[in-house]
Amino acid sequence: LLQKTGQIERTVDREFTEEEGKYRTFEKECQALQKDSKAYWDAMRAMTSAQSRLAETLEVFYGAADRASEGAMAGHAYKRSVDDLDAGFGRELDVPYRTAISEPLGKMCAYFPVVNEHISKRNKKLLDYDSARSKMRKLIDKPSEDPTKLPRAQQEHDEAKEVFDILNDQLIAELPQLLDLRVPYFDPSFEAMIRMQAKFAEEGYEKLSGVQRYALD
């Protein structure tokens, strides 16, 4: 409040502000990536489940007319292929996706509250430092009759500055290191996602191409 009303001069650290801005962008991107990757996986599971229900309906639909017809055989073959795909999805892709993609994203996003806590602590110590500096300057500009006030204010200022500088320098050094990790940290996850998508598409093509030999008149 005192800073907003101009009674206390506010320290502006452009280097920290720049690094924090980059970090906030990274934080937002990771959280969006975590949300979108979960939505993608949920959509894939929903799609395979819907495909199984559709295959079951088609099998009943064609089988009700003539179980020996090509349509009934195609419906049965489609149902069997889709069931195999659905089972394989849960068996072969669920754990790898969670291990290679969901968990690394979760670990990175879980680190953000720790960083934010350090930033919050740094900001509070900055307020303490600005307040101590303002108090010291006022005593310099208008000396007190008590000769002990200025030395005490000077000591409070120096201690507040030391604590703030330690936290500030640590964040300025470590925030760029965190951002530099994003490519090597997430590259394996991205590669794993591509491989899983390719595998799912290949298996789907392989199993469903066998159904094409049945002509649905």
DAHUUR-V624533 format. One record per pair of residues at least 24 apart in sequence whose C-alpha atoms are under 10 Angstrom apart, sorted by the first residue. I is the first residue (numbers start at 1). J is the second residue. D is the distance in Angstrom with one decimal. If there is no record, write none. Layout:
BEGIN
I,J,D  I,J,D
END
This chain:
BEGIN
2,127,10.0  2,131,8.9  3,127,8.8  3,130,8.8  3,131,8.9  7,131,9.5  7,134,8.3  8,127,9.3  8,130,6.8  8,131,6.5  8,132,9.5  8,133,8.6  8,134,5.9  8,135,8.7  9,127,9.8  9,130,6.5  9,131,8.2  9,133,8.5  9,134,6.9  10,126,8.7  10,127,8.0  10,129,9.5  10,130,6.2  10,131,8.9  10,133,10.0  10,134,9.5  11,126,7.6  11,127,8.7  11,129,8.8  11,130,6.7  12,126,9.8  13,168,9.1  15,168,9.9  15,169,10.0  15,172,7.3  16,168,7.4  16,169,8.6  16,171,7.6  16,172,5.7  16,173,9.5  16,175,9.2  17,172,9.2  18,172,9.3  19,171,8.5  19,172,6.6  19,173,9.2  19,174,9.6  19,175,6.5  19,176,6.9  19,179,9.5  20,116,10.0  20,119,8.6  20,171,8.7  20,172,8.4  20,175,7.4  20,176,9.2  22,175,8.6  22,176,8.4  22,179,8.0  23,112,9.5  23,115,9.6  23,116,10.0  23,175,6.7  23,176,7.9  23,178,8.3  23,179,7.0  24,112,9.5  24,116,9.6  25,179,10.0  26,112,9.9  26,178,9.4  26,179,7.2  26,182,8.6  27,108,9.0  27,109,7.4  27,111,9.7  27,112,6.9  27,113,10.0  27,179,9.5  28,109,9.5  30,105,7.2  30,106,9.2  30,108,7.7  30,109,6.7  30,112,9.7  30,182,9.3  31,105,8.3  31,106,8.9  31,108,9.1  31,109,6.5  31,110,9.9  31,112,9.6  33,102,9.8  33,105,7.8  33,109,9.9  34,101,8.9  34,102,7.2  34,103,9.5  34,104,9.5  34,105,5.9  34,106,7.1  34,108,9.6  34,109,8.0  35,102,9.8  35,105,9.6  37,97,9.7  37,101,8.0  37,102,7.4  37,105,9.0  37,193,9.6  38,98,9.7  38,101,9.5  38,102,7.4  41,94,8.9  41,97,8.5  41,98,9.5  41,102,9.5  44,89,9.1  45,86,8.3  45,89,8.1  45,90,8.4  45,94,9.4  47,86,9.4  48,82,7.8  48,83,8.8  48,85,7.7  48,86,5.7  48,87,9.3  48,89,8.1  48,90,9.8  49,82,9.3  49,83,9.2  49,86,7.1  50,86,10.0  51,78,9.9  51,79,8.9  51,82,6.9  51,83,8.8  51,85,9.6  51,86,8.5  52,78,9.3  52,79,7.0  52,80,9.2  52,81,9.4  52,82,5.9  52,83,6.3  52,84,9.7  52,85,9.0  52,86,7.3  53,79,8.9  53,82,9.4  53,83,9.6  54,78,9.8  54,79,8.5  54,82,9.4  55,79,4.8  55,80,8.4  55,81,9.1  55,82,7.0  55,83,8.5  56,80,9.3  56,82,9.3  56,83,9.4  62,216,9.9  69,214,9.9  69,216,9.4  70,213,9.7  70,214,6.1  70,215,6.6  70,216,6.6  70,217,8.2  71,214,7.4  71,215,7.3  71,216,5.4  71,217,7.4  72,214,9.5  72,216,9.1  73,211,9.0  73,214,7.4  73,215,9.6  73,216,9.6  74,210,9.5  74,211,6.1  74,212,8.1  74,213,8.3  74,214,5.4  74,215,7.6  74,216,7.3  75,211,8.5  75,214,9.1  75,216,9.3  76,211,9.2  77,207,9.4  77,208,8.6  77,210,8.0  77,211,5.9  77,212,9.5  77,214,8.8  78,207,8.7  78,208,6.9  78,209,9.7  78,210,8.6  78,211,5.9  78,212,9.2  78,214,9.8  79,208,9.8  79,211,9.6  80,207,9.1  80,208,9.6  80,211,9.7  81,203,9.9  81,204,8.3  81,206,9.4  81,207,5.6  81,208,6.3  81,209,9.5  81,210,8.4  81,211,8.0  82,204,8.3  82,207,8.0  82,208,7.8  84,203,9.6  84,204,9.4  84,207,8.3  85,200,8.3  85,203,7.4  85,204,6.7  85,207,7.8  85,208,9.4  86,204,9.9  88,200,8.9  88,203,9.1  89,196,9.8  89,199,10.0  89,200,7.6  89,203,9.8  92,196,9.3  92,199,9.9  92,200,9.6  93,193,10.0  93,196,6.9  93,197,9.4  93,199,9.1  93,200,8.4  94,196,9.9  96,192,8.3  96,193,9.3  96,196,8.5  97,189,8.7  97,192,7.7  97,193,7.2  97,196,7.8  99,189,9.0  99,192,9.8  100,186,9.4  100,188,7.4  100,189,5.3  100,190,8.7  100,191,9.3  100,192,6.5  100,193,8.0  101,186,8.4  101,188,8.5  101,189,5.0  101,190,7.6  101,191,9.6  101,192,7.5  101,193,7.2  102,189,8.7  103,189,9.6  104,185,8.2  104,186,7.7  104,188,9.7  104,189,7.6  105,185,9.5  105,186,8.1  105,189,8.7  108,178,9.8  108,182,9.3  108,185,9.2  108,186,9.7  115,171,8.6  115,174,9.7  115,175,8.6  115,178,9.9  118,167,7.7  118,168,9.4  118,170,9.6  118,171,7.9  119,167,8.4  119,168,8.4  119,171,7.6  121,164,9.1  121,167,8.1  121,168,9.7  122,163,8.8  122,164,6.3  122,165,8.8  122,166,9.0  122,167,5.7  122,168,6.3  122,169,9.9  122,170,9.8  122,171,8.6  123,164,8.4  123,167,9.3  123,168,8.8  124,164,8.8  125,160,7.0  125,161,8.3  125,162,9.8  125,163,7.1  125,164,5.4  125,165,9.1  125,167,8.4  125,168,9.3  126,160,8.0  126,161,8.0  126,163,8.9  126,164,5.9  126,165,8.8  126,167,9.5  126,168,8.8  127,160,9.2  127,164,9.2  128,156,9.4  128,157,8.6  128,159,9.9  128,160,6.3  128,161,8.5  128,163,9.6  128,164,8.5  129,156,8.5  129,157,6.3  129,158,8.4  129,159,8.4  129,160,4.8  129,161,5.5  129,162,8.8  129,163,8.6  129,164,6.9  129,165,9.6  130,157,8.4  130,160,8.5  130,161,8.6  130,164,10.0  131,156,9.8  131,157,8.4  131,160,9.2  132,156,6.3  132,157,4.8  132,158,8.5  132,159,9.2  132,160,7.1  132,161,8.7  133,157,5.5  133,158,8.7  133,160,8.8  133,161,8.7
END
